[in-house]
């Protein structure tokens, strides 16, 4: 049961981190927000980045943009995922290395 739960949490957090990384890369290279995939990606990740967007500004230089709100979201989700996984114990397996001798009469 715990193994399935840990795998599910790892999968969900991996997908979230991947989507946020794509958003960070697309923001950095100032990709056209009108493209269907980019618009979908920004709409999906907007609620994940929203808590940080008013706190941390974007940094613009030489035509590139660093979105610190997305960076903060990546870091916070990674830490929250690690803490959540620490609460769930690893599945234990018992390994028998030697057979126990039985008494013969």
The 8 nearest C-alpha neighbors of each residue, nearest first, counted from 0:
[[1, 3, 2, 4, 90, 5, 6, 89],
 [2, 0, 4, 3, 5, 90, 87, 89],
 [1, 3, 5, 0, 4, 90, 6, 89],
 [4, 2, 6, 0, 1, 5, 7, 8],
 [3, 5, 1, 7, 6, 2, 8, 0],
 [6, 4, 2, 8, 7, 3, 1, 9],
 [5, 7, 9, 3, 4, 8, 10, 2],
 [8, 6, 10, 4, 9, 5, 3, 11],
 [9, 7, 5, 11, 10, 6, 12, 4],
 [8, 10, 6, 12, 7, 11, 13, 5],
 [9, 11, 13, 7, 8, 12, 6, 14],
 [12, 10, 8, 14, 13, 9, 7, 15],
 [11, 13, 15, 9, 14, 10, 16, 8],
 [14, 12, 10, 16, 11, 15, 9, 17],
 [13, 15, 17, 11, 12, 16, 18, 10],
 [16, 14, 12, 18, 17, 13, 19, 11],
 [15, 17, 19, 13, 14, 18, 12, 20],
 [18, 16, 14, 20, 19, 15, 13, 21],
 [19, 17, 21, 15, 20, 16, 14, 22],
 [18, 20, 22, 16, 21, 17, 23, 15],
 [19, 21, 23, 17, 22, 18, 16, 24],
 [22, 20, 24, 18, 19, 23, 25, 17],
 [21, 23, 19, 25, 20, 24, 26, 18],
 [24, 22, 20, 26, 21, 25, 27, 19],
 [23, 25, 27, 21, 26, 22, 20, 28],
 [26, 24, 22, 30, 28, 27, 23, 29],
 [25, 27, 29, 23, 24, 28, 22, 64],
 [28, 26, 64, 24, 63, 65, 25, 29],
 [27, 29, 25, 26, 30, 63, 24, 64],
 [30, 28, 26, 27, 25, 63, 31, 64],
 [29, 31, 25, 28, 32, 26, 37, 27],
 [32, 30, 33, 34, 29, 37, 25, 38],
 [33, 31, 38, 34, 37, 30, 35, 41],
 [32, 34, 31, 38, 35, 37, 36, 30],
 [33, 35, 37, 32, 36, 31, 38, 30],
 [36, 34, 38, 37, 39, 33, 32, 40],
 [37, 35, 39, 38, 34, 40, 41, 33],
 [36, 38, 40, 34, 39, 35, 32, 41],
 [39, 37, 35, 41, 40, 32, 36, 34],
 [40, 38, 36, 42, 37, 41, 35, 43],
 [39, 41, 37, 43, 38, 42, 36, 44],
 [40, 42, 38, 44, 39, 43, 45, 37],
 [43, 41, 39, 45, 40, 44, 38, 46],
 [44, 42, 40, 41, 45, 39, 46, 47],
 [43, 45, 47, 41, 46, 42, 40, 48],
 [44, 46, 48, 42, 47, 41, 43, 49],
 [47, 45, 49, 48, 44, 43, 50, 42],
 [48, 46, 44, 45, 49, 72, 50, 43],
 [47, 49, 45, 46, 51, 69, 50, 72],
 [48, 50, 46, 52, 51, 47, 45, 53],
 [51, 49, 48, 52, 53, 47, 46, 54],
 [52, 50, 68, 54, 49, 48, 53, 55],
 [51, 53, 68, 49, 54, 55, 50, 48],
 [54, 52, 51, 55, 56, 50, 49, 68],
 [53, 55, 51, 52, 56, 68, 50, 67],
 [54, 56, 68, 52, 67, 53, 51, 57],
 [57, 55, 67, 58, 54, 52, 53, 66],
 [58, 56, 66, 65, 67, 59, 64, 55],
 [57, 59, 65, 64, 56, 66, 60, 67],
 [60, 58, 64, 63, 57, 65, 62, 61],
 [59, 61, 63, 62, 64, 58, 65, 27],
 [62, 60, 63, 59, 64, 58, 28, 27],
 [61, 63, 60, 64, 59, 29, 28, 27],
 [64, 62, 27, 60, 61, 28, 59, 29],
 [63, 65, 59, 27, 58, 26, 66, 60],
 [66, 64, 58, 27, 57, 67, 59, 63],
 [67, 65, 57, 68, 69, 64, 23, 58],
 [66, 68, 70, 69, 55, 57, 65, 71],
 [67, 69, 51, 52, 71, 66, 70, 55],
 [68, 70, 72, 67, 71, 66, 48, 73],
 [69, 71, 67, 73, 72, 68, 74, 66],
 [70, 72, 68, 74, 69, 73, 67, 75],
 [73, 71, 69, 75, 70, 74, 48, 76],
 [74, 72, 70, 76, 71, 75, 77, 16],
 [73, 75, 71, 77, 72, 76, 78, 70],
 [76, 74, 72, 78, 77, 73, 79, 71],
 [77, 75, 79, 73, 78, 74, 80, 72],
 [76, 78, 74, 80, 75, 79, 73, 81],
 [77, 79, 81, 75, 80, 76, 82, 74],
 [80, 78, 76, 82, 81, 77, 75, 83],
 [81, 79, 83, 77, 78, 82, 76, 84],
 [80, 82, 78, 84, 83, 79, 77, 85],
 [83, 81, 85, 79, 84, 80, 78, 86],
 [82, 84, 80, 85, 86, 81, 79, 87],
 [83, 85, 81, 87, 86, 82, 80, 5],
 [86, 84, 82, 83, 87, 81, 88, 80],
 [87, 85, 84, 83, 88, 82, 81, 89],
 [86, 88, 84, 85, 89, 1, 83, 5],
 [89, 87, 90, 86, 1, 85, 84, 91],
 [88, 90, 91, 87, 1, 2, 5, 85],
 [91, 89, 2, 1, 88, 92, 0, 87],
 [92, 90, 89, 93, 88, 2, 94, 1],
 [91, 93, 94, 90, 89, 95, 2, 88],
 [92, 94, 95, 91, 96, 90, 97, 89],
 [93, 95, 96, 92, 97, 91, 98, 90],
 [96, 94, 97, 93, 98, 99, 92, 100],
 [95, 97, 94, 98, 99, 93, 92, 100],
 [98, 96, 95, 99, 100, 94, 93, 101],
 [97, 99, 100, 96, 95, 101, 94, 102],
 [98, 100, 97, 101, 95, 96, 102, 103],
 [101, 99, 98, 102, 97, 103, 96, 104],
 [100, 102, 103, 99, 98, 104, 97, 95],
 [101, 103, 104, 100, 99, 98, 97, 95],
 [102, 104, 101, 100, 99, 98, 97, 95],
 [103, 102, 101, 100, 99, 98, 97, 95]]
